[in-house]
Amino acid sequence: MSAKEEAVDTVRFLALLAVAVLIFRSFFLSPFNIPSESMQPRLLIGDYLLVNKMAYGYSKYSLPFSVPLIPGRIFARTPERGDVVVFKAPPVADNDYIKRVIGLPGDSVQVRDGIVWLNGAPLKREAMPDLVIPVTPNMIEASRATGTLPCYSPEFEEVSAAGLRQCRYKQFRETLPSGKSYAILDITTIPQDNTALVVVPEGHLFLMGDNRDRSADSRFPAVENEGIGLVPEKNLVGHALVGMFSTDGSASWFNPISWFTAARWSRIGDGF
């Protein structure tokens, strides 16, 4: 085989490999990273997930750059309450967000004094031990980018026995009518602790972040970088499947040992 033929075969192989990866990421599994605190305590900045793209069917938002090759939504399935979903965030549907499904089509949802009321009844909420989160380099970097603080505000930051910075938050267990439960944070009082009653229309979902005071979710109107409103089911990208990696952001490309010390090994393999 000539050098030219070998080069052509190599290019063909790489092209087929790229197509295979593109198909796999579009229709089966895709990675997703956590850039914010909105899903604490379940997800931390620096977590990397695998998302099941098959879970709720496919639309153009399943494809890279939302290429409009899929008309409407095919193989559609509505999520269950409590599912953690990745979706294209209204109003512009350019960015991937991750939130928890609270209300399905036909449900009535209201927040009263921080308690979620679903179909006329409050969700059960029980106090848990405080959540303590070490202040990590990626938390500091994210706070600088958004003009905030690594902890919600100074009164929630403390120094550990080892002399390291950490955040301490009140934590609760919220339970849905199905019995599914999960931990949430309710750090302080914000205006969105009280909302108007909303009936979720057909084809839409009411989504909330587990960190109720740091989540731009369905309690807020759909305004870019401020809230998402009620999210159309066609915007769904997939269902959070499993944590595949987590880092505190302290790794350096020039120090291979730091690649291992920065990893939060205990968070790898956690399912949803």
RONU-487484 format. One record per residue (C-alpha): residue in one letter; x, y, z; residue number from 0. Coordinates in nm, 4 decimals. Each point is the difference from the previous one (the first is absolute). Layout:
BEGIN
rec rest = A c1 = X c2 = Y c3 = Z nr = NUM
...
***
This chain:
BEGIN
rec rest = M c1 = 0.0000 c2 = 0.0000 c3 = 0.0000 nr = 0
rec rest = S c1 = 0.1341 c2 = 0.3405 c3 = -0.0975 nr = 1
rec rest = A c1 = 0.0463 c2 = 0.2881 c3 = 0.2445 nr = 2
rec rest = K c1 = -0.2862 c2 = 0.1825 c3 = -0.1715 nr = 3
rec rest = E c1 = -0.2355 c2 = -0.2965 c3 = 0.0458 nr = 4
rec rest = E c1 = 0.1023 c2 = -0.0302 c3 = 0.3657 nr = 5
rec rest = A c1 = -0.0740 c2 = 0.3686 c3 = 0.0539 nr = 6
rec rest = V c1 = -0.3413 c2 = -0.0357 c3 = -0.1654 nr = 7
rec rest = D c1 = -0.0800 c2 = -0.3036 c3 = 0.2183 nr = 8
rec rest = T c1 = 0.1037 c2 = 0.1891 c3 = 0.3134 nr = 9
rec rest = V c1 = -0.2171 c2 = 0.2985 c3 = -0.0885 nr = 10
rec rest = R c1 = -0.2924 c2 = -0.2312 c3 = -0.0784 nr = 11
rec rest = F c1 = 0.0414 c2 = -0.1806 c3 = 0.3330 nr = 12
rec rest = L c1 = 0.0140 c2 = 0.3262 c3 = 0.1958 nr = 13
rec rest = A c1 = -0.3063 c2 = 0.1314 c3 = -0.1826 nr = 14
rec rest = L c1 = -0.1988 c2 = -0.3169 c3 = 0.0759 nr = 15
rec rest = L c1 = 0.1144 c2 = 0.0137 c3 = 0.3628 nr = 16
rec rest = A c1 = -0.1143 c2 = 0.3619 c3 = 0.0278 nr = 17
rec rest = V c1 = -0.3401 c2 = -0.0899 c3 = -0.1462 nr = 18
rec rest = A c1 = -0.0344 c2 = -0.2959 c3 = 0.2394 nr = 19
rec rest = V c1 = 0.0818 c2 = 0.2191 c3 = 0.3017 nr = 20
rec rest = L c1 = -0.2433 c2 = 0.2666 c3 = -0.1224 nr = 21
rec rest = I c1 = -0.2804 c2 = -0.2554 c3 = -0.0381 nr = 22
rec rest = F c1 = 0.0731 c2 = -0.1547 c3 = 0.3394 nr = 23
rec rest = R c1 = 0.0007 c2 = 0.3380 c3 = 0.1770 nr = 24
rec rest = S c1 = -0.3142 c2 = 0.1148 c3 = -0.1809 nr = 25
rec rest = F c1 = -0.2159 c2 = -0.3068 c3 = 0.0594 nr = 26
rec rest = F c1 = 0.1407 c2 = -0.2067 c3 = 0.2874 nr = 27
rec rest = L c1 = 0.2302 c2 = 0.1488 c3 = 0.2655 nr = 28
rec rest = S c1 = 0.1566 c2 = 0.3437 c3 = 0.0328 nr = 29
rec rest = P c1 = 0.2234 c2 = 0.1655 c3 = 0.2635 nr = 30
rec rest = F c1 = -0.1152 c2 = 0.3059 c3 = 0.1946 nr = 31
rec rest = N c1 = 0.1882 c2 = 0.2088 c3 = 0.2549 nr = 32
rec rest = I c1 = -0.1349 c2 = 0.2007 c3 = 0.2945 nr = 33
rec rest = P c1 = 0.1005 c2 = 0.3690 c3 = -0.0107 nr = 34
rec rest = S c1 = -0.2132 c2 = 0.1426 c3 = 0.2836 nr = 35
rec rest = E c1 = -0.1423 c2 = -0.0587 c3 = 0.3494 nr = 36
rec rest = S c1 = -0.3632 c2 = -0.0318 c3 = -0.1091 nr = 37
rec rest = M c1 = -0.0231 c2 = -0.3763 c3 = 0.0641 nr = 38
rec rest = Q c1 = 0.1864 c2 = -0.0156 c3 = 0.3306 nr = 39
rec rest = P c1 = 0.0109 c2 = -0.2169 c3 = 0.2030 nr = 40
rec rest = R c1 = -0.0475 c2 = -0.2760 c3 = -0.2623 nr = 41
rec rest = L c1 = 0.2389 c2 = 0.1580 c3 = -0.2501 nr = 42
rec rest = L c1 = 0.3081 c2 = 0.2099 c3 = 0.0599 nr = 43
rec rest = I c1 = 0.1985 c2 = 0.2268 c3 = -0.2289 nr = 44
rec rest = G c1 = 0.2519 c2 = -0.2253 c3 = -0.1726 nr = 45
rec rest = D c1 = -0.2252 c2 = -0.3067 c3 = -0.0263 nr = 46
rec rest = Y c1 = -0.0129 c2 = -0.1700 c3 = -0.3401 nr = 47
rec rest = L c1 = -0.3018 c2 = -0.2128 c3 = -0.0903 nr = 48
rec rest = L c1 = -0.1137 c2 = -0.2388 c3 = -0.2662 nr = 49
rec rest = V c1 = -0.3415 c2 = 0.0939 c3 = -0.1386 nr = 50
rec rest = N c1 = -0.2351 c2 = -0.2603 c3 = -0.1464 nr = 51
rec rest = K c1 = -0.1156 c2 = 0.1521 c3 = -0.3290 nr = 52
rec rest = M c1 = -0.2511 c2 = -0.2820 c3 = -0.0639 nr = 53
rec rest = A c1 = -0.2092 c2 = 0.0626 c3 = 0.3125 nr = 54
rec rest = Y c1 = -0.2572 c2 = 0.2514 c3 = -0.1270 nr = 55
rec rest = G c1 = 0.0203 c2 = -0.0302 c3 = -0.3773 nr = 56
rec rest = Y c1 = 0.1680 c2 = 0.2276 c3 = -0.2483 nr = 57
rec rest = S c1 = -0.0439 c2 = 0.3470 c3 = -0.1437 nr = 58
rec rest = K c1 = 0.2330 c2 = 0.2410 c3 = -0.1764 nr = 59
rec rest = Y c1 = 0.1436 c2 = 0.0796 c3 = 0.3444 nr = 60
rec rest = S c1 = 0.1451 c2 = -0.3515 c3 = 0.0114 nr = 61
rec rest = L c1 = 0.2330 c2 = 0.0919 c3 = -0.2849 nr = 62
rec rest = P c1 = 0.3185 c2 = 0.2094 c3 = 0.0087 nr = 63
rec rest = F c1 = -0.0764 c2 = 0.3714 c3 = -0.0425 nr = 64
rec rest = S c1 = -0.3737 c2 = -0.0923 c3 = -0.0021 nr = 65
rec rest = V c1 = 0.0138 c2 = -0.0710 c3 = -0.3716 nr = 66
rec rest = P c1 = -0.3691 c2 = -0.0181 c3 = -0.1114 nr = 67
rec rest = L c1 = 0.0132 c2 = -0.3484 c3 = -0.1519 nr = 68
rec rest = I c1 = -0.2616 c2 = -0.1567 c3 = 0.2287 nr = 69
rec rest = P c1 = -0.3564 c2 = 0.1313 c3 = -0.0461 nr = 70
rec rest = G c1 = -0.1736 c2 = 0.0562 c3 = 0.3342 nr = 71
rec rest = R c1 = 0.0783 c2 = -0.2745 c3 = 0.2520 nr = 72
rec rest = I c1 = 0.0205 c2 = -0.3718 c3 = -0.0728 nr = 73
rec rest = F c1 = -0.0160 c2 = -0.3002 c3 = 0.2386 nr = 74
rec rest = A c1 = -0.1238 c2 = 0.2506 c3 = 0.2591 nr = 75
rec rest = R c1 = -0.0360 c2 = -0.0952 c3 = 0.3658 nr = 76
rec rest = T c1 = -0.0917 c2 = 0.2335 c3 = 0.2864 nr = 77
rec rest = P c1 = 0.2437 c2 = -0.0036 c3 = 0.2943 nr = 78
rec rest = E c1 = -0.1027 c2 = -0.1111 c3 = 0.3470 nr = 79
rec rest = R c1 = -0.0175 c2 = 0.2430 c3 = 0.2907 nr = 80
rec rest = G c1 = 0.3395 c2 = 0.0095 c3 = 0.1676 nr = 81
rec rest = D c1 = 0.1999 c2 = -0.0743 c3 = -0.3154 nr = 82
rec rest = V c1 = 0.3131 c2 = 0.2096 c3 = -0.0457 nr = 83
rec rest = V c1 = -0.0086 c2 = 0.1191 c3 = -0.3593 nr = 84
rec rest = V c1 = 0.2257 c2 = 0.1878 c3 = -0.2407 nr = 85
rec rest = F c1 = -0.1765 c2 = 0.2364 c3 = -0.2389 nr = 86
rec rest = K c1 = 0.0422 c2 = 0.3034 c3 = -0.2220 nr = 87
rec rest = A c1 = -0.0958 c2 = 0.2950 c3 = 0.2169 nr = 88
rec rest = P c1 = -0.2725 c2 = 0.2406 c3 = -0.1124 nr = 89
rec rest = P c1 = -0.0380 c2 = 0.2606 c3 = -0.1290 nr = 90
rec rest = V c1 = 0.2790 c2 = -0.0346 c3 = -0.2594 nr = 91
rec rest = A c1 = 0.0735 c2 = -0.3738 c3 = 0.0387 nr = 92
rec rest = D c1 = 0.3721 c2 = 0.0472 c3 = -0.0569 nr = 93
rec rest = N c1 = 0.1383 c2 = -0.1297 c3 = 0.3308 nr = 94
rec rest = D c1 = -0.0284 c2 = -0.3357 c3 = 0.1751 nr = 95
rec rest = Y c1 = -0.1449 c2 = 0.0203 c3 = 0.3534 nr = 96
rec rest = I c1 = -0.0593 c2 = -0.2741 c3 = 0.2559 nr = 97
rec rest = K c1 = -0.2933 c2 = 0.0027 c3 = 0.2460 nr = 98
rec rest = R c1 = -0.2387 c2 = -0.2342 c3 = 0.1783 nr = 99
rec rest = V c1 = -0.3533 c2 = -0.0693 c3 = -0.1274 nr = 100
rec rest = I c1 = -0.2582 c2 = 0.1117 c3 = 0.2570 nr = 101
rec rest = G c1 = -0.3193 c2 = 0.0539 c3 = -0.2004 nr = 102
rec rest = L c1 = -0.1351 c2 = -0.1945 c3 = -0.2989 nr = 103
rec rest = P c1 = -0.2660 c2 = 0.1098 c3 = -0.2501 nr = 104
rec rest = G c1 = -0.3260 c2 = 0.0631 c3 = 0.1866 nr = 105
rec rest = D c1 = 0.1645 c2 = 0.0387 c3 = 0.3414 nr = 106
rec rest = S c1 = -0.0529 c2 = 0.3117 c3 = 0.2095 nr = 107
rec rest = V c1 = 0.3158 c2 = 0.1326 c3 = 0.1650 nr = 108
rec rest = Q c1 = 0.0483 c2 = 0.2776 c3 = 0.2523 nr = 109
rec rest = V c1 = 0.2735 c2 = 0.0917 c3 = 0.2469 nr = 110
rec rest = R c1 = -0.1150 c2 = 0.1302 c3 = 0.3389 nr = 111
rec rest = D c1 = 0.2574 c2 = 0.1102 c3 = 0.2564 nr = 112
rec rest = G c1 = 0.2577 c2 = -0.2140 c3 = -0.1758 nr = 113
rec rest = I c1 = -0.2171 c2 = -0.3153 c3 = 0.0020 nr = 114
rec rest = V c1 = -0.1039 c2 = -0.1462 c3 = -0.3351 nr = 115
rec rest = W c1 = -0.3723 c2 = -0.0710 c3 = -0.0301 nr = 116
rec rest = L c1 = -0.0866 c2 = -0.2538 c3 = -0.2675 nr = 117
rec rest = N c1 = -0.3631 c2 = -0.0505 c3 = -0.1019 nr = 118
rec rest = G c1 = -0.1234 c2 = 0.1708 c3 = 0.3147 nr = 119
rec rest = A c1 = 0.2188 c2 = -0.1833 c3 = 0.2523 nr = 120
rec rest = P c1 = 0.3405 c2 = 0.0962 c3 = 0.1437 nr = 121
rec rest = L c1 = 0.2955 c2 = -0.2226 c3 = -0.0762 nr = 122
rec rest = K c1 = 0.1342 c2 = -0.1648 c3 = 0.3128 nr = 123
rec rest = R c1 = 0.3198 c2 = 0.1656 c3 = 0.1189 nr = 124
rec rest = E c1 = 0.2240 c2 = -0.1196 c3 = 0.2833 nr = 125
rec rest = A c1 = 0.3127 c2 = 0.1586 c3 = 0.1441 nr = 126
rec rest = M c1 = 0.3312 c2 = -0.1745 c3 = -0.0680 nr = 127
rec rest = P c1 = 0.3475 c2 = 0.0627 c3 = 0.1426 nr = 128
rec rest = D c1 = 0.1633 c2 = 0.3153 c3 = -0.1380 nr = 129
rec rest = L c1 = 0.1787 c2 = -0.0312 c3 = -0.3322 nr = 130
rec rest = V c1 = 0.3679 c2 = 0.0953 c3 = 0.0214 nr = 131
rec rest = I c1 = 0.1721 c2 = 0.0725 c3 = -0.3321 nr = 132
rec rest = P c1 = 0.3746 c2 = 0.0738 c3 = -0.0185 nr = 133
rec rest = V c1 = 0.0749 c2 = 0.3181 c3 = -0.1953 nr = 134
rec rest = T c1 = 0.1811 c2 = -0.1319 c3 = -0.3068 nr = 135
rec rest = P c1 = 0.1946 c2 = 0.1763 c3 = -0.2782 nr = 136
rec rest = N c1 = -0.2797 c2 = -0.0545 c3 = -0.2511 nr = 137
rec rest = M c1 = -0.2531 c2 = 0.1532 c3 = 0.2421 nr = 138
rec rest = I c1 = 0.2239 c2 = 0.3061 c3 = 0.0335 nr = 139
rec rest = E c1 = 0.0412 c2 = 0.0227 c3 = -0.3780 nr = 140
rec rest = A c1 = -0.3772 c2 = -0.0273 c3 = -0.0566 nr = 141
rec rest = S c1 = -0.0732 c2 = 0.2671 c3 = 0.2604 nr = 142
rec rest = R c1 = 0.2471 c2 = 0.2401 c3 = -0.1618 nr = 143
rec rest = A c1 = -0.1628 c2 = -0.0546 c3 = -0.3379 nr = 144
rec rest = T c1 = -0.3466 c2 = 0.0810 c3 = 0.1370 nr = 145
rec rest = G c1 = 0.0974 c2 = 0.2729 c3 = 0.2482 nr = 146
rec rest = T c1 = -0.1218 c2 = -0.2029 c3 = 0.2981 nr = 147
rec rest = L c1 = 0.1687 c2 = -0.1800 c3 = 0.2916 nr = 148
rec rest = P c1 = 0.1005 c2 = -0.3681 c3 = 0.0257 nr = 149
rec rest = C c1 = -0.2470 c2 = -0.0361 c3 = 0.2893 nr = 150
rec rest = Y c1 = -0.3443 c2 = 0.1590 c3 = -0.0245 nr = 151
rec rest = S c1 = 0.1054 c2 = 0.2905 c3 = 0.2242 nr = 152
rec rest = P c1 = 0.2723 c2 = 0.0548 c3 = 0.2639 nr = 153
rec rest = E c1 = -0.2084 c2 = -0.1305 c3 = 0.2918 nr = 154
rec rest = F c1 = -0.0114 c2 = -0.3442 c3 = -0.1618 nr = 155
rec rest = E c1 = 0.3788 c2 = -0.0290 c3 = -0.0282 nr = 156
rec rest = E c1 = 0.2128 c2 = -0.1431 c3 = 0.2805 nr = 157
rec rest = V c1 = 0.3457 c2 = -0.1453 c3 = 0.0581 nr = 158
rec rest = S c1 = 0.0373 c2 = -0.3738 c3 = 0.0520 nr = 159
rec rest = A c1 = 0.2058 c2 = -0.1620 c3 = 0.2744 nr = 160
rec rest = A c1 = 0.2736 c2 = -0.0409 c3 = -0.2598 nr = 161
rec rest = G c1 = -0.0029 c2 = 0.3748 c3 = -0.0694 nr = 162
rec rest = L c1 = -0.1747 c2 = -0.0256 c3 = -0.3375 nr = 163
rec rest = R c1 = -0.2937 c2 = 0.2063 c3 = -0.1281 nr = 164
rec rest = Q c1 = -0.3390 c2 = -0.1705 c3 = -0.0205 nr = 165
rec rest = C c1 = -0.3692 c2 = 0.0821 c3 = -0.0480 nr = 166
rec rest = R c1 = -0.2659 c2 = -0.1216 c3 = 0.2438 nr = 167
rec rest = Y c1 = -0.3650 c2 = -0.0119 c3 = -0.1085 nr = 168
rec rest = K c1 = -0.3306 c2 = -0.1220 c3 = 0.1390 nr = 169
rec rest = Q c1 = -0.1040 c2 = -0.3157 c3 = -0.1805 nr = 170
rec rest = F c1 = -0.3392 c2 = -0.1684 c3 = -0.0312 nr = 171
rec rest = R c1 = -0.1455 c2 = -0.3187 c3 = -0.1461 nr = 172
rec rest = E c1 = -0.2932 c2 = 0.0654 c3 = -0.2337 nr = 173
rec rest = T c1 = -0.2341 c2 = -0.2864 c3 = -0.0883 nr = 174
rec rest = L c1 = -0.2318 c2 = -0.0212 c3 = -0.3002 nr = 175
rec rest = P c1 = -0.3423 c2 = -0.1734 c3 = 0.0087 nr = 176
rec rest = S c1 = 0.1595 c2 = -0.3018 c3 = -0.1706 nr = 177
rec rest = G c1 = 0.2334 c2 = -0.0423 c3 = 0.2963 nr = 178
rec rest = K c1 = 0.3083 c2 = 0.1132 c3 = -0.1891 nr = 179
rec rest = S c1 = 0.2125 c2 = 0.2275 c3 = 0.2158 nr = 180
rec rest = Y c1 = 0.3136 c2 = 0.2096 c3 = -0.0378 nr = 181
rec rest = A c1 = 0.1987 c2 = 0.2566 c3 = 0.1962 nr = 182
rec rest = I c1 = -0.0536 c2 = 0.3725 c3 = -0.0583 nr = 183
rec rest = L c1 = 0.1526 c2 = 0.3205 c3 = 0.1336 nr = 184
rec rest = D c1 = -0.2110 c2 = 0.2830 c3 = 0.1394 nr = 185
rec rest = I c1 = 0.2664 c2 = 0.2483 c3 = 0.1048 nr = 186
rec rest = T c1 = -0.1891 c2 = 0.3218 c3 = 0.0573 nr = 187
rec rest = T c1 = -0.3210 c2 = 0.1869 c3 = -0.0884 nr = 188
rec rest = I c1 = -0.0440 c2 = 0.1266 c3 = -0.3560 nr = 189
rec rest = P c1 = -0.3039 c2 = 0.1456 c3 = -0.1826 nr = 190
rec rest = Q c1 = -0.0465 c2 = -0.3275 c3 = -0.1918 nr = 191
rec rest = D c1 = -0.0767 c2 = -0.1798 c3 = 0.3280 nr = 192
rec rest = N c1 = -0.3551 c2 = 0.1120 c3 = -0.0804 nr = 193
rec rest = T c1 = -0.1388 c2 = -0.0361 c3 = -0.3508 nr = 194
rec rest = A c1 = -0.3336 c2 = 0.0149 c3 = -0.1785 nr = 195
rec rest = L c1 = -0.1875 c2 = -0.3234 c3 = -0.0625 nr = 196
rec rest = V c1 = 0.0959 c2 = -0.1427 c3 = -0.3387 nr = 197
rec rest = V c1 = -0.1750 c2 = -0.2759 c3 = -0.1934 nr = 198
rec rest = V c1 = 0.2511 c2 = -0.1692 c3 = -0.2277 nr = 199
rec rest = P c1 = -0.1338 c2 = -0.0017 c3 = -0.3573 nr = 200
rec rest = E c1 = 0.0117 c2 = -0.2978 c3 = -0.2329 nr = 201
rec rest = G c1 = 0.3453 c2 = -0.0667 c3 = -0.1399 nr = 202
rec rest = H c1 = 0.1811 c2 = 0.1957 c3 = 0.2741 nr = 203
rec rest = L c1 = 0.1815 c2 = -0.0672 c3 = 0.3281 nr = 204
rec rest = F c1 = 0.0555 c2 = 0.1897 c3 = 0.3250 nr = 205
rec rest = L c1 = 0.3672 c2 = -0.0380 c3 = 0.0904 nr = 206
rec rest = M c1 = 0.1925 c2 = 0.1056 c3 = 0.3111 nr = 207
rec rest = G c1 = 0.3601 c2 = -0.0091 c3 = 0.1162 nr = 208
rec rest = D c1 = 0.0731 c2 = -0.1865 c3 = 0.3226 nr = 209
rec rest = N c1 = 0.1777 c2 = 0.3121 c3 = 0.1282 nr = 210
rec rest = R c1 = -0.3181 c2 = 0.2023 c3 = 0.0319 nr = 211
rec rest = D c1 = 0.1755 c2 = 0.3330 c3 = 0.0609 nr = 212
rec rest = R c1 = 0.2512 c2 = -0.0230 c3 = -0.2844 nr = 213
rec rest = S c1 = -0.2050 c2 = -0.1366 c3 = -0.2868 nr = 214
rec rest = A c1 = -0.1503 c2 = 0.1932 c3 = -0.2900 nr = 215
rec rest = D c1 = -0.2834 c2 = -0.2438 c3 = -0.0618 nr = 216
rec rest = S c1 = -0.3739 c2 = -0.0208 c3 = -0.0760 nr = 217
rec rest = R c1 = -0.0840 c2 = 0.2374 c3 = 0.2861 nr = 218
rec rest = F c1 = 0.1477 c2 = 0.2783 c3 = -0.2150 nr = 219
rec rest = P c1 = -0.1343 c2 = 0.1229 c3 = -0.3375 nr = 220
rec rest = A c1 = 0.1907 c2 = -0.1168 c3 = -0.3066 nr = 221
rec rest = V c1 = 0.2570 c2 = 0.2775 c3 = -0.0327 nr = 222
rec rest = E c1 = 0.3508 c2 = -0.0773 c3 = -0.1214 nr = 223
rec rest = N c1 = 0.2382 c2 = -0.0523 c3 = 0.2953 nr = 224
rec rest = E c1 = -0.2818 c2 = 0.0743 c3 = 0.2473 nr = 225
rec rest = G c1 = -0.2540 c2 = -0.2840 c3 = -0.0188 nr = 226
rec rest = I c1 = -0.1420 c2 = -0.2740 c3 = -0.2188 nr = 227
rec rest = G c1 = -0.3758 c2 = 0.0122 c3 = 0.0586 nr = 228
rec rest = L c1 = -0.1940 c2 = -0.3149 c3 = -0.0863 nr = 229
rec rest = V c1 = 0.2245 c2 = -0.2153 c3 = -0.2186 nr = 230
rec rest = P c1 = -0.1382 c2 = -0.1639 c3 = -0.3164 nr = 231
rec rest = E c1 = 0.0553 c2 = -0.3756 c3 = -0.0050 nr = 232
rec rest = K c1 = 0.1447 c2 = 0.0354 c3 = -0.3494 nr = 233
rec rest = N c1 = 0.2969 c2 = 0.1813 c3 = 0.1606 nr = 234
rec rest = L c1 = 0.1044 c2 = -0.3134 c3 = 0.1890 nr = 235
rec rest = V c1 = 0.3455 c2 = -0.1329 c3 = -0.0819 nr = 236
rec rest = G c1 = 0.0144 c2 = -0.2973 c3 = 0.2341 nr = 237
rec rest = H c1 = -0.0076 c2 = -0.1523 c3 = 0.3465 nr = 238
rec rest = A c1 = 0.2980 c2 = 0.0244 c3 = 0.2376 nr = 239
rec rest = L c1 = 0.1308 c2 = -0.3556 c3 = 0.0232 nr = 240
rec rest = V c1 = 0.3202 c2 = -0.0244 c3 = 0.2032 nr = 241
rec rest = G c1 = 0.2921 c2 = 0.2086 c3 = 0.1237 nr = 242
rec rest = M c1 = 0.3064 c2 = -0.0945 c3 = -0.2046 nr = 243
rec rest = F c1 = 0.2565 c2 = 0.2409 c3 = 0.1487 nr = 244
rec rest = S c1 = 0.0347 c2 = 0.2839 c3 = 0.2490 nr = 245
rec rest = T c1 = 0.2773 c2 = 0.2495 c3 = 0.0646 nr = 246
rec rest = D c1 = 0.0519 c2 = 0.2851 c3 = 0.2465 nr = 247
rec rest = G c1 = 0.1780 c2 = 0.2064 c3 = -0.2654 nr = 248
rec rest = S c1 = 0.3460 c2 = -0.0116 c3 = 0.1591 nr = 249
rec rest = A c1 = 0.1642 c2 = -0.2087 c3 = -0.2746 nr = 250
rec rest = S c1 = 0.2765 c2 = 0.1422 c3 = -0.2165 nr = 251
rec rest = W c1 = 0.0920 c2 = -0.1223 c3 = -0.3457 nr = 252
rec rest = F c1 = 0.3662 c2 = 0.0243 c3 = 0.0978 nr = 253
rec rest = N c1 = -0.0365 c2 = -0.2145 c3 = 0.3131 nr = 254
rec rest = P c1 = -0.1323 c2 = -0.3490 c3 = -0.0818 nr = 255
rec rest = I c1 = -0.0224 c2 = -0.0904 c3 = 0.3698 nr = 256
rec rest = S c1 = -0.2574 c2 = 0.2784 c3 = 0.0444 nr = 257
rec rest = W c1 = -0.2253 c2 = -0.1714 c3 = -0.2533 nr = 258
rec rest = F c1 = -0.0558 c2 = -0.2684 c3 = 0.2644 nr = 259
rec rest = T c1 = -0.0005 c2 = 0.2158 c3 = 0.3145 nr = 260
rec rest = A c1 = -0.2597 c2 = 0.2368 c3 = -0.1524 nr = 261
rec rest = A c1 = -0.2423 c2 = -0.2829 c3 = -0.0740 nr = 262
rec rest = R c1 = -0.2901 c2 = -0.0533 c3 = 0.2410 nr = 263
rec rest = W c1 = 0.0020 c2 = -0.3767 c3 = -0.0308 nr = 264
rec rest = S c1 = -0.2942 c2 = -0.0586 c3 = 0.2339 nr = 265
rec rest = R c1 = -0.2318 c2 = 0.1858 c3 = -0.2400 nr = 266
rec rest = I c1 = 0.0823 c2 = -0.2175 c3 = -0.3012 nr = 267
rec rest = G c1 = -0.2617 c2 = -0.2638 c3 = -0.0834 nr = 268
rec rest = D c1 = -0.2913 c2 = 0.1605 c3 = 0.1872 nr = 269
rec rest = G c1 = -0.3214 c2 = -0.0722 c3 = -0.1866 nr = 270
rec rest = F c1 = -0.3283 c2 = 0.1924 c3 = -0.0166 nr = 271
***
